[in-house]
Amino acid sequence: MAQPDLEFLGVAPEDEELYRFLLRTGGAEPGELSGTPDDGPAGPAPDPGEACRRITGLGLAVEGTNGVLRPVPPAKAVERLVELRVKERREELEGAVGSTGIVDSLLAEREAGALSGAALAERGGAPIQHLEGLDEVRAAIDELTFFTRTESLTTYPRGTLSPQGIANSRAMDLRILRRGIRMRTLMGSGALDDPTTLAYLRELAAKGAEIRVSHQPLERVIICDRAAALTPIDPANTAKGAILTREAGLVAALVSLFERMWDTAQELPVGTDGPDAGDGLPTEIERKILKSLYAADKDESGARDLGISVRTYRKHVAALMQRLDATNRFQAALLARERGWL
């Protein structure tokens, strides 16, 4: 069976060979890379300095203060490569979106339809729409957030989010933050007593979201770009549907309501690593174990580094994988980082 390579992650064969050489030797000085050691790269490196710059830039190696080039642990190196490729692909797609003007084109289609009263009646595009059921509401939220460009305002009167609700919202929320859109989220006080909700809110806050908790009654509302707003048909039963409005006066009134609720709320409490952090956040030992998944090749070495038994180490790893819904340890480390645990 052929040996797998890193070319699919954008690593040139000569750079991978150099990285594998460093893994075998534990490190080398730049001068040692100019020749062809017995157990080293397949060919000489004509410019050792340039080779060092390439693999350090890729996150495959680090240069110590003594000039020795040392390899980054494999799991951490591969994670870095994945992040680089995802970032490159995202920037490529977002650049294509901007250069093609597809968003403006789609907006023009909707605005053209809005000029016709018949089209409005036929397609339900009136300034005020009634959305029946959760499916219609979710579809409207997806569309609103996709076209949001400057600001997203949201309230959660209950304050708690179910694991499924978080799973449904995560991609959309992170997309908003990644695009540099200002996100302000107002939570009911129930959030403070729910570890799962707190963990997710702190994950969003770490990525730039502004989050406050209110001890006063809140009204459920979602406002995008101060141009469109969603409110429930029945606040006591949000599953019935929602009202979507683009009527400027109504949206302005809802923005004013949000600002008043926001002003009376408190900042999201900073998390701790102590016993009061809650089951939704990792303890200090769990965080150390997650970090060790990058560096430790075997459970024995990971347990030894942390000063715990292998049995205890494996028990923690299994529990963390279950909480993160990860299929392997490398994925668990990636998901933990996504959630802001590392």
C-alpha positions in Angstrom: 0.0 0.0 0.0 1.4 3.4 -1.0 2.4 5.8 1.7 -0.2 8.7 2.1 1.2 12.1 1.4 0.3 15.7 2.2 0.0 17.0 -1.4 -3.8 17.1 -1.1 -3.3 19.7 1.7 -1.1 21.9 -0.5 2.4 20.6 0.7 5.0 20.1 -2.1 6.8 16.7 -2.1 10.1 18.3 -1.2 8.6 20.1 1.8 6.9 17.0 3.0 10.1 15.1 2.7 11.9 17.7 4.8 9.1 17.6 7.4 9.3 13.8 7.6 13.1 14.1 8.0 12.6 16.4 11.0 10.1 14.0 12.5 12.6 11.2 12.2 15.6 13.2 13.6 13.7 15.4 16.1 15.2 18.6 14.6 18.1 19.9 12.6 20.1 23.1 12.0 19.6 24.8 8.6 23.1 23.9 7.5 22.2 20.2 7.9 19.5 20.5 5.3 21.7 21.4 2.4 23.0 17.9 1.8 21.4 14.5 1.5 21.7 12.6 4.8 21.4 8.8 4.7 18.0 9.0 6.4 17.1 12.4 5.1 15.3 13.9 2.1 15.4 12.3 -1.3 17.3 15.2 -2.8 19.4 18.1 -1.7 17.9 21.5 -0.7 19.6 24.1 -2.9 18.5 26.9 -0.6 18.1 25.6 3.0 16.9 29.1 4.2 14.1 29.1 1.7 13.1 25.5 2.6 13.0 26.5 6.2 10.8 29.5 5.5 8.4 27.4 3.5 7.8 24.7 6.1 7.6 27.2 9.0 5.1 29.2 7.0 3.0 26.1 6.5 3.1 25.4 10.2 5.1 22.2 9.9 8.1 23.3 11.9 9.3 26.0 14.3 12.7 27.6 14.6 14.1 27.7 18.1 16.2 30.5 19.6 19.3 28.4 18.9 18.5 28.1 15.2 17.4 24.5 15.4 14.4 23.7 13.2 12.0 21.4 15.1 8.9 19.6 13.7 5.5 20.5 14.9 3.5 17.5 16.3 1.7 15.7 13.4 -1.9 16.3 14.6 -1.3 20.0 15.1 0.6 20.3 11.8 -2.3 18.7 9.9 -4.9 20.8 11.6 -2.9 23.9 10.6 -2.8 22.7 7.0 -6.5 22.1 7.0 -7.2 25.6 8.4 -5.0 27.1 5.7 -6.8 25.3 2.9 -10.2 26.1 4.3 -9.2 29.8 4.6 -7.9 29.9 1.1 -11.0 28.3 -0.3 -13.3 30.6 1.7 -11.4 33.7 0.6 -11.5 32.4 -3.0 -15.3 31.9 -2.8 -16.0 35.1 -1.0 -13.9 36.9 -3.6 -15.9 35.3 -6.4 -19.1 36.4 -4.7 -17.9 40.0 -4.6 -16.5 40.1 -8.1 -19.5 38.5 -9.7 -22.0 40.8 -8.0 -24.3 37.8 -7.4 -25.8 39.2 -4.2 -26.7 42.5 -5.8 -28.2 40.6 -8.7 -30.4 38.5 -6.4 -31.4 41.6 -4.5 -32.3 43.3 -7.8 -34.6 40.4 -8.6 -36.5 40.8 -5.4 -36.7 44.5 -5.7 -38.0 44.2 -9.3 -40.7 42.0 -8.1 -41.6 44.4 -5.3 -42.5 47.0 -7.9 -45.4 44.9 -9.1 -48.4 44.6 -6.8 -49.5 41.5 -8.6 -46.1 39.9 -8.0 -46.3 40.8 -4.3 -49.6 39.2 -3.9 -48.7 36.1 -5.9 -45.3 35.5 -4.1 -46.1 36.7 -0.6 -43.5 39.5 -0.9 -45.6 42.2 0.9 -43.9 44.5 3.4 -45.6 42.4 6.1 -45.8 38.6 5.7 -47.2 35.9 7.9 -45.0 32.8 8.0 -46.8 29.6 9.1 -44.8 27.0 11.0 -41.2 26.5 11.8 -40.1 25.5 8.3 -41.2 28.8 6.8 -39.6 30.7 9.7 -36.3 28.9 9.4 -36.2 29.5 5.6 -36.9 33.2 6.2 -34.1 33.4 8.8 -31.7 31.7 6.4 -32.5 34.2 3.7 -32.3 37.2 6.0 -28.9 36.2 7.5 -27.5 35.4 4.1 -28.2 38.9 2.8 -27.3 40.7 6.1 -24.3 43.0 5.6 -23.8 45.2 8.7 -25.8 44.1 11.8 -27.7 41.2 13.3 -29.8 41.8 16.5 -31.4 38.8 18.2 -33.2 38.1 21.5 -33.9 34.8 23.3 -36.4 35.5 26.1 -36.1 32.0 27.6 -32.3 32.2 27.6 -31.7 28.5 27.0 -30.7 26.9 23.8 -31.1 23.1 23.1 -28.1 21.1 21.8 -30.1 20.7 18.5 -30.9 24.4 18.3 -27.2 25.1 18.8 -26.2 22.7 16.1 -28.7 24.3 13.7 -27.5 27.8 14.5 -23.7 27.3 14.7 -22.9 27.4 10.9 -25.1 30.5 10.4 -23.8 32.4 13.4 -20.2 31.7 12.6 -20.7 32.7 9.0 -22.1 36.1 10.2 -19.1 36.6 12.5 -16.6 35.5 9.8 -18.0 38.1 7.4 -17.3 40.9 10.0 -21.0 41.6 10.6 -21.8 43.1 14.0 -23.8 40.5 16.1 -25.6 41.5 19.2 -27.5 38.8 21.1 -29.7 39.4 24.1 -30.4 36.4 26.4 -32.9 35.7 29.1 -31.4 35.0 32.6 -32.0 31.3 32.1 -28.8 31.2 30.1 -26.8 31.6 33.4 -28.1 28.3 34.7 -27.6 26.3 31.5 -24.0 25.1 31.0 -24.6 24.0 27.3 -26.0 27.5 26.5 -23.2 29.3 28.3 -20.6 27.3 26.5 -22.0 28.2 23.2 -22.4 31.9 24.1 -18.8 32.1 25.2 -17.8 30.4 22.0 -19.6 33.1 20.0 -18.2 35.9 22.2 -14.7 34.6 21.7 -15.2 35.1 17.9 -16.5 38.6 18.3 -20.2 38.5 19.2 -21.6 40.9 21.7 -23.8 39.1 24.2 -25.7 40.4 27.2 -28.0 38.7 29.7 -31.2 40.4 30.9 -33.1 39.8 34.2 -36.1 41.7 32.8 -38.8 40.2 30.5 -37.7 40.2 26.9 -39.6 40.2 23.6 -38.6 37.7 20.9 -37.2 39.5 17.8 -34.7 39.1 15.1 -33.6 42.2 13.2 -31.2 42.3 10.2 -29.6 45.5 9.0 -32.3 47.5 10.6 -34.3 46.8 7.4 -36.2 43.6 8.2 -37.5 42.1 11.4 -39.1 38.8 12.6 -41.4 38.5 15.6 -43.5 35.5 16.6 -47.2 35.3 15.8 -47.8 33.9 19.3 -45.0 34.7 21.8 -46.3 31.8 24.0 -46.0 29.3 21.1 -43.3 30.3 18.6 -43.9 27.1 16.6 -47.0 28.7 15.2 -45.0 31.0 13.0 -43.8 34.5 12.7 -44.4 37.9 11.2 -41.8 39.2 8.8 -41.8 43.0 8.3 -39.8 45.3 6.1 -42.1 48.3 6.9 -39.6 51.0 7.8 -41.6 52.4 10.7 -42.3 49.1 12.3 -38.7 48.0 12.0 -37.5 51.2 13.5 -39.9 50.7 16.5 -38.5 47.2 17.0 -34.9 48.4 16.9 -35.8 51.0 19.5 -37.3 48.3 21.7 -34.2 46.1 21.3 -32.0 49.1 22.3 -34.0 49.7 25.5 -33.8 46.0 26.4 -30.0 46.0 25.6 -29.3 49.0 27.8 -30.8 47.4 30.9 -29.0 44.0 30.4 -25.6 42.9 31.8 -22.5 41.7 30.0 -22.1 37.9 29.6 -20.1 36.7 32.7 -16.5 35.6 32.0 -16.0 31.8 32.1 -13.9 30.1 34.7 -11.9 26.8 34.9 -13.1 26.0 38.3 -15.8 23.6 39.6 -18.4 26.2 39.0 -17.8 26.3 35.3 -20.6 23.8 34.6 -20.8 20.6 32.7 -20.9 22.4 29.4 -17.4 23.7 29.7 -14.2 21.6 30.0 -12.4 21.4 33.3 -8.8 22.3 33.6 -7.7 18.7 33.3 -10.0 18.1 30.3 -8.5 21.2 28.6 -5.0 19.8 29.2 -6.1 16.4 27.8 -7.5 18.1 24.7 -4.2 19.9 24.1 -2.3 16.7 24.6 -4.2 15.1 21.7 -2.1 17.3 19.4 1.2 16.4 20.9 1.0 12.9 22.4 1.4 10.0 20.0 0.3 7.5 22.6 -2.1 7.4 25.5 0.8 6.4 27.8 2.9 9.5 26.9 -0.2 11.7 27.2 -1.0 10.3 30.7 2.6 10.6 31.8 2.9 14.2 30.8 -0.2 15.0 32.8 0.7 12.9 35.8 -2.4 10.7 35.7 -3.0 7.0 35.0 -3.5 5.7 31.5 -7.0 4.4 32.5 -8.0 7.9 33.8 -6.6 9.5 30.7 -8.6 7.2 28.4 -11.7 7.7 30.4 -11.5 11.5 30.0 -10.8 11.1 26.3 -13.8 8.9 25.8 -16.1 11.3 27.7 -14.8 14.3 25.7 -15.3 12.5 22.4 -18.9 11.8 23.4 -19.6 15.4 24.5 -18.1 16.7 21.3 -19.8 14.1 19.1 -16.5 13.3 17.6 -15.6 10.1 15.8 -11.9 10.2 16.5 -9.5 12.0 18.7 -8.2 14.4 16.1 -11.7 15.5 15.3 -12.3 16.0 19.0 -9.4 18.4 19.2 -10.7 20.3 16.2 -14.2 20.6 17.5 -12.9 21.7 20.9 -11.0 24.5 19.3 -14.1 25.5 17.2 -16.1 25.8 20.5 -13.4 28.0 22.0 -12.3 25.4 24.6 -8.7 25.7 23.6 
